[in-house]
């Protein structure tokens, strides 16, 4: 009786390890297929800026107008 319970524990343990490794492998393959950056990644200069439908001229003292915009990339948050 003890040997059969010991065998069942080992079988369940090995099954759980195989299922966990299989899931990890599938997740890793999905992550490898994801792009590392998005197409807009980087620092961009703003050529034209409109706020409330009004185009704002490129004046350095204008606190509302964007001068630059930065797009970061996090491959683990993006969807394919």
C-alpha positions in Angstrom: 0.0 0.0 0.0 2.8 2.4 0.9 4.6 1.8 -2.4 1.4 2.4 -4.4 0.8 5.8 -2.7 4.5 6.6 -3.2 4.1 5.8 -6.9 1.0 7.9 -7.2 2.7 10.9 -5.5 5.7 10.6 -7.9 3.3 10.3 -11.0 1.3 13.3 -9.9 4.5 15.3 -9.2 6.1 14.4 -12.6 2.8 15.3 -14.4 2.7 18.7 -12.7 6.3 19.4 -13.7 5.6 18.4 -17.3 2.5 20.6 -17.5 4.4 23.6 -16.0 7.3 23.2 -18.3 5.0 22.8 -21.3 3.2 26.0 -20.4 6.5 27.9 -19.9 7.7 26.7 -23.3 4.5 27.9 -25.0 4.7 31.3 -23.2 8.4 31.6 -24.2 7.6 30.9 -27.9 4.9 33.5 -27.9 7.3 36.1 -26.3 10.0 35.3 -28.9 7.6 36.0 -31.7 6.7 39.5 -30.4 8.5 42.5 -31.8 11.0 44.0 -29.5 10.0 47.6 -30.3 7.0 49.3 -31.7 7.2 51.2 -35.0 7.1 54.6 -33.2 9.9 53.8 -30.7 12.3 56.7 -30.0 12.3 60.4 -29.5 10.4 62.4 -32.1 10.4 66.2 -32.8 6.9 67.7 -33.0 6.5 69.6 -36.3 2.9 70.6 -35.9 0.8 70.8 -32.7 -2.9 71.5 -32.3 -4.7 72.1 -29.0 -8.5 72.4 -29.0 -8.5 72.6 -32.8 -6.0 75.6 -32.8 -2.6 75.0 -34.4 0.0 76.4 -32.1 3.2 77.9 -33.6 6.6 76.5 -32.6 7.5 79.1 -29.9 9.9 77.9 -27.3 8.1 79.9 -24.5 4.8 78.2 -25.2 4.2 75.8 -22.2 1.3 74.0 -23.9 3.0 73.1 -27.1 4.9 69.9 -27.2 8.5 70.1 -28.5 9.3 66.4 -28.4 7.4 63.2 -27.8 8.9 60.0 -26.6 7.5 56.5 -27.4 8.9 53.8 -25.2 8.6 50.1 -26.0 7.7 47.3 -23.7 7.4 44.1 -25.7 5.6 42.3 -22.9 2.7 44.7 -22.8 2.0 44.9 -26.5 -0.4 42.7 -28.4 0.3 41.2 -31.7 
